[in-house]
Amino acid sequence: MDPITNSDTLVLQLDSKKSSIIIGRGIFASLSSLITYKKWDVIIAIVSETVYALHKEVIDQSLSLIDAIIIQYNDSEQNKSYAYAEQYFNLLLENQCTRNSLVIGIGGGVTTDFAGYVASAYMRGIDVVYVPTTLLAMVDASIGGKVAVNIKAGKNIVGHFHQPDYIIIDIDFLQTLPLSEWRCGMSEVVKHALIGDSSTLTLLMNKEIQYGYIDNSLYSCINSSVRFKASVVEKDEFEKNIRAILNFGHTVGHAIESLLEYTVSHGDAVAAGILIESYISMKEGMPKADFDCVRDIISAYNLLPNISFDPNKIVNHMMYDKKNIKGKTRFVLLESIGKPRIGCEVNDSLVKEALNFYLTMIKK
Ligand SMILES: NC(=O)c1ccc[n+]([C@@H]2O[C@H](COP(=O)([O-])OP(=O)(O)OC[C@H]3O[C@@H](n4cnc5c(N)ncnc54)[C@H](O)[C@@H]3O)[C@@H](O)[C@H]2O)c1
């Protein structure tokens, strides 16, 4: 494979602010020259403990050039909590952070969501920069400005829209990413490909992306996936309409995750959700050839979890999804690959048929 020699910058013009995304290989080492436009008085880096242990040398070297104070963060989902955030507000105060300070979040989606939430609430909102280090955080969690923490009643219940000033995507971080986390990110990559990211769709159909290969195909795939999500966010920053297409696969996915009490990962649940919602799409008119293509891609990347659930309970659970309107479950369906439609109502009997199709398929 050719070495990656380039990096790419994308500037998002949002209603709330301008946000720059820089994608490349080995670029994190040059962080000090990439985030230059403001003079922040204090810079706090909230760094995933795991990522810090794996990439200590480059993180120390890069952050020392901007005099950042490193606070290591135990990035379990339980610590993405409102209670934990309060401890970080105090840490920011102790370090004399003001309204002109900066938070940098370095890690997976848990860390970027948490750092983003802390920055969004501290002194009514201060600047934040993300350095996502999982595939999922690169193509999804770090893009779009949604920040949130969990409370006892549920995941991501407390949050804001708070756009980062910069997102620095250095794909070299993926060298240490475990396969299970890679698969989670691939589910979101596949989702983008199916709802409109045609360049990535071609790469996936040709099986050009492989775990463990940090090459030009991966760079193109991440670049295209990021650009696709950014283009959707730019059209509808606050999810009033079109941004909802990004929930494809997530109506069923969330219900599976929640019913199984988060014993299945988000990415696995979304992969199952994508296949089940594609089945529903086919029954509602999507060409069968498109459904076969979805199934091929998901199988080729081995994304489907071997899980069991009661279809009736999933249907009941979907009624409680926070994105539902007046108790009615709405789906994002595909008219064809690349043509999503939002706000679709589907008969419970068809949803159960699709769930049963999934259960039968994974038993084979
Ligand atoms: N804000 C949004 O729009 C949005 C969108 C999707 C998901 N999310 C949130 O993102 C979170 C999930 O993110 P995630 O999948 O990145 O999980 P994560 O942050 O939990 O990371 C997964 C695991 O990988 C480890 N890790 C991170 N980078 C690594 C690296 N380079 N090498 C080795 N290990 C590494 C982490 O320590 C962790 O153990 C959830 O909390 C979800 O709610 C937010």
The ligand as an SDF file (V2000), in Angstrom:
LIG
                    3D

 44 48  0  0  0  0  0  0  0  0999 V2000
  -21.8580   12.9480   20.4540 N   0  0  0  0  0  0  0  0  0  0  0  0
  -22.3050   12.1560   19.5020 C   0  0  0  0  0  0  0  0  0  0  0  0
  -22.8580   12.6060   18.4810 O   0  0  0  0  0  0  0  0  0  0  0  0
  -22.1140   10.6810   19.6400 C   0  0  0  0  0  0  0  0  0  0  0  0
  -22.3390    9.8300   18.5480 C   0  0  0  0  0  0  0  0  0  0  0  0
  -22.1080    8.4680   18.6980 C   0  0  0  0  0  0  0  0  0  0  0  0
  -21.6740    7.9740   19.9180 C   0  0  0  0  0  0  0  0  0  0  0  0
  -21.4870    8.8290   20.9620 N   0  0  0  0  0  0  0  0  0  0  0  0
  -21.0110    8.3340   22.2630 C   0  0  0  0  0  0  0  0  0  0  0  0
  -19.7120    7.7720   22.0650 O   0  0  0  0  0  0  0  0  0  0  0  0
  -19.4890    6.7930   23.0720 C   0  0  0  0  0  0  0  0  0  0  0  0
  -18.8720    5.5790   22.4300 C   0  0  0  0  0  0  0  0  0  0  0  0
  -17.6480    5.9690   21.8510 O   0  0  0  0  0  0  0  0  0  0  0  0
  -16.5340    4.8970   21.4660 P   0  0  0  0  0  0  0  0  0  0  0  0
  -17.1520    3.7980   20.7070 O   0  0  0  0  0  0  0  0  0  0  0  0
  -15.4090    5.6390   20.8870 O   0  0  0  0  0  0  0  0  0  0  0  0
  -16.1780    4.2290   22.8680 O   0  0  0  0  0  0  0  0  0  0  0  0
  -15.1250    4.5790   24.0230 P   0  0  0  0  0  0  0  0  0  0  0  0
  -14.8400    5.9950   24.1450 O   0  0  0  0  0  0  0  0  0  0  0  0
  -15.6610    3.8570   25.2230 O   0  0  0  0  0  0  0  0  0  0  0  0
  -13.8200    3.8280   23.5280 O   0  0  0  0  0  0  0  0  0  0  0  0
  -13.8330    2.4320   23.4210 C   0  0  0  0  0  0  0  0  0  0  0  0
  -12.6280    1.8010   24.1230 C   0  0  0  0  0  0  0  0  0  0  0  0
  -11.4890    2.0000   23.3110 O   0  0  0  0  0  0  0  0  0  0  0  0
  -10.4300    2.5710   24.0910 C   0  0  0  0  0  0  0  0  0  0  0  0
   -9.6330    3.3570   23.1550 N   0  0  0  0  0  0  0  0  0  0  0  0
   -9.8850    4.5890   22.6690 C   0  0  0  0  0  0  0  0  0  0  0  0
   -8.9800    4.9130   21.7280 N   0  0  0  0  0  0  0  0  0  0  0  0
   -8.1280    3.8670   21.6370 C   0  0  0  0  0  0  0  0  0  0  0  0
   -6.9890    3.6020   20.8440 C   0  0  0  0  0  0  0  0  0  0  0  0
   -6.5790    4.4530   19.9160 N   0  0  0  0  0  0  0  0  0  0  0  0
   -6.3520    2.4390   21.0450 N   0  0  0  0  0  0  0  0  0  0  0  0
   -6.7940    1.5250   21.9490 C   0  0  0  0  0  0  0  0  0  0  0  0
   -7.8730    1.7080   22.7200 N   0  0  0  0  0  0  0  0  0  0  0  0
   -8.5310    2.8730   22.5520 C   0  0  0  0  0  0  0  0  0  0  0  0
  -11.1240    3.3350   25.1780 C   0  0  0  0  0  0  0  0  0  0  0  0
  -10.2840    3.5030   26.2890 O   0  0  0  0  0  0  0  0  0  0  0  0
  -12.3080    2.4080   25.4830 C   0  0  0  0  0  0  0  0  0  0  0  0
  -11.9090    1.3860   26.3480 O   0  0  0  0  0  0  0  0  0  0  0  0
  -20.8150    6.5300   23.7470 C   0  0  0  0  0  0  0  0  0  0  0  0
  -20.8140    7.1300   25.0090 O   0  0  0  0  0  0  0  0  0  0  0  0
  -21.8300    7.2020   22.8320 C   0  0  0  0  0  0  0  0  0  0  0  0
  -22.9570    7.6780   23.5500 O   0  0  0  0  0  0  0  0  0  0  0  0
  -21.6820   10.1550   20.8440 C   0  0  0  0  0  0  0  0  0  0  0  0
  1  2  1  0
  2  3  2  0
  2  4  1  0
  4  5  1  0
  4 44  2  0
  5  6  2  0
  6  7  1  0
  7  8  2  0
  8  9  1  0
  8 44  1  0
  9 10  1  0
  9 42  1  0
 10 11  1  0
 11 12  1  0
 11 40  1  0
 12 13  1  0
 13 14  1  0
 14 15  2  0
 14 16  1  0
 14 17  1  0
 17 18  1  0
 18 19  2  0
 18 20  1  0
 18 21  1  0
 21 22  1  0
 22 23  1  0
 23 24  1  0
 23 38  1  0
 24 25  1  0
 25 26  1  0
 25 36  1  0
 26 27  1  0
 26 35  1  0
 27 28  2  0
 28 29  1  0
 29 30  1  0
 29 35  2  0
 30 31  1  0
 30 32  2  0
 32 33  1  0
 33 34  2  0
 34 35  1  0
 36 37  1  0
 36 38  1  0
 38 39  1  0
 40 41  1  0
 40 42  1  0
 42 43  1  0
M  CHG  2   8   1  16  -1
M  END
$$$$
